[in-house]
C-alpha cells in the first residue's frame, strides 16, 4: 500500500520536477527564434479562391525590435517597403511616393492581401509579458496541407502550451502552441478570439539547421516554411517560404530609418 | 334617434367641443406625422436605392456569396456585352457599370477606412443625382485623377476643395494600389453613412487603381416600375444564363436585406405610434360619454320604461360619439392635411440643426419634404371616427344594462 502511494507520488511529481514548465519552454523557443541580426530572402504565396499569387521580398532584422522589408516581385508591388521599429510600422508606396504609418484599425487588416495581418507581422513583445503559459499536454502531431508543401512535419513529439491573455490589449485571447520537443521550434499555433472562436491557424516547418558563421555563435534551428490560414476568410491560405537565410550578418547602419524607405 | 343624439351633443356643448377637440388634434398629428415620416422615409429609400443598389443589380455569382468583403476579383470582366443584355429588357431605363471598393484614405498622416465608388460621371446625374448634391466645387470628370468626397468626411479630415489626398487599397490581384487624387468637389446627401464614409472617383481611374482592366463589380439597372424589380431581374437572369451559363446573376433592391427589413420595421413602429396617439385621444370620448350616461341616468331610465329597447339606448349613445368623432375627425383631417401640404411644399429645413453641431462648416442640403397623400388623410379621418365609436361602446353598454326602475330611483 505504501509502496503504491510512493509510486503514484513519484509519477505525479516526477513530471513536475524533471520536466520543463511552460515558461521554460517558451523561453527556449524565444532564445532559438530571436537573433542579433539576419537577412532573409523569402516568397509569399497566397491562395485565395482558386487563385495563386506570389510575392517576393528581401528583409533585414535586428533583434526583435527592428526589421525592414522590401518587395521585389510582382512588378506591381516592386519597391513597396515596410519598416518596423518596436511597436511602430510604416509603409512606403512608390507609386505615390508616400510613407504611411500603419496604425489603429489598419493593424488588423491583411498585409499585402495575405492571411497575415500587419499586427501578426508586428508582434514583437515577448509572449511571456502578455500571456499566462501552462503546459497542457504532450503529443505527437502530423501536419498536412491541402495546398503547397504536402507534409511539413512528420509526426514530431511536441509540447502543447496554452497561452491565456493577461492583458486586455491583445487580438488573440488564447493561443495554443505546439513546440517541437527536440528543436524547440514551434510547429503549430492556433489563435482564438475572446468568444473562443478560432481565428487563425499557423504551422511552421522545414526546419533547417544553421551553423554559426562566427566563432562563439549558436547553432540555430529555424523554420523556413510558415503557413497561415485566416479562418475568417473563406478558403484562403498564405505560405511564407524562406529561400535564403543568413544569421548574424552585418546590416548597414541606416537600414532601419524612414529615410531608407524612400531610397 | 338621430335627433336625440344631436340634441344630446348640444346639451353640454362645452364638453362635446372639448372631447371633439382632442380627437381633432390627435387626427391632425397622426396625419401630418405620417405624411412627414412617409416623406422622409421615401427620400431615404430613394437615396439609398440610388446610391447602393439600383432597382436591379447584375453581379458575378461568386461576388454575391462574399459581398461583405467586396471581393474585387469576383467581377464582371468585359462588362459591356453583359450590360447590353440587361439594357435590352423593355422595362429597363438605364444601366451603368460601377465598382465599389474599400480603401484607406490618407491625408497628412490622418487616415480613415472609407468606401469608394468608381462611377461614370455622365450617368451619375441619373443615378445618385450626385450633381445636385455637390455643395462645393464641381463633379469629377472622366479620365482625371479626381475625387468627390462627403461633407462630413471632408470635415473630419480637414479637407478642402483643391486638396490632394492619397488612397491606398488592395487591387483585384492582392497587390497594393495607391493613387493621389485631387478633391474636385464635396457632396452632401444628408445621410450620415454616405456623407461620412464614401467617395466617388471616375470609373476608368478606379479600374486602373484596382488592376481591373475594363471590369466592374456591379451593373446598376433602373426600371420604369420599381415594384416590378423581381420579374425584371428574373428575365435578365434567364437571358444572362443563355450566354454566360450561371456566371452572373441578378439581385433586386429587395435583396439588400437589412434595408428592406429596416424599412418595414420603421414603418410598423410609426404606425403603432399613430394608433397610440388616437387611442389616448379616444379616452376623452370615453370619459365624456361615461359622464353623459351617468348624468342622464334618470332620463335613460325614463326612456327605457317608455319602451325604448336596450339596443336603441346603445344606439343613441354611440351615435352621439360618432357625430362628435366625425365632425372632430373632419376638422382634424383638414388641419392635418393643411400642415402636411405645407410640409410637402416647403419641407423642413434640417440644415439649421446641423449648423449647431460643432464646427460643421458645410452647408447641408437636408430639406425633408412630407408627402401629401389623400390615402393617408382619409385613413386618418376613418381612424378618428373608428376610435370615437370604440370609446363609446363601454359607456353605451352600461347605459343599456341599466334597470329602468333602478335608474328612475336615482335622483
Boltz contact constraints between the chains, C-beta under 6 A:
constraints:
  - contact:
      token1: [A, 46]
      token2: [B, 174]
      max_distance: 6.0
  - contact:
      token1: [A, 53]
      token2: [B, 174]
      max_distance: 6.0
  - contact:
      token1: [A, 76]
      token2: [B, 175]
      max_distance: 6.0
  - contact:
      token1: [A, 77]
      token2: [B, 175]
      max_distance: 6.0
  - contact:
      token1: [A, 77]
      token2: [B, 176]
      max_distance: 6.0
  - contact:
      token1: [A, 80]
      token2: [B, 176]
      max_distance: 6.0
  - contact:
      token1: [A, 93]
      token2: [B, 178]
      max_distance: 6.0
  - contact:
      token1: [A, 95]
      token2: [B, 178]
      max_distance: 6.0
  - contact:
      token1: [A, 96]
      token2: [B, 166]
      max_distance: 6.0
  - contact:
      token1: [A, 96]
      token2: [B, 178]
      max_distance: 6.0
  - contact:
      token1: [A, 96]
      token2: [B, 180]
      max_distance: 6.0
  - contact:
      token1: [A, 98]
      token2: [B, 166]
      max_distance: 6.0
  - contact:
      token1: [A, 100]
      token2: [B, 106]
      max_distance: 6.0
  - contact:
      token1: [A, 105]
      token2: [B, 113]
      max_distance: 6.0
  - contact:
      token1: [A, 113]
      token2: [B, 170]
      max_distance: 6.0
  - contact:
      token1: [A, 113]
      token2: [B, 174]
      max_distance: 6.0
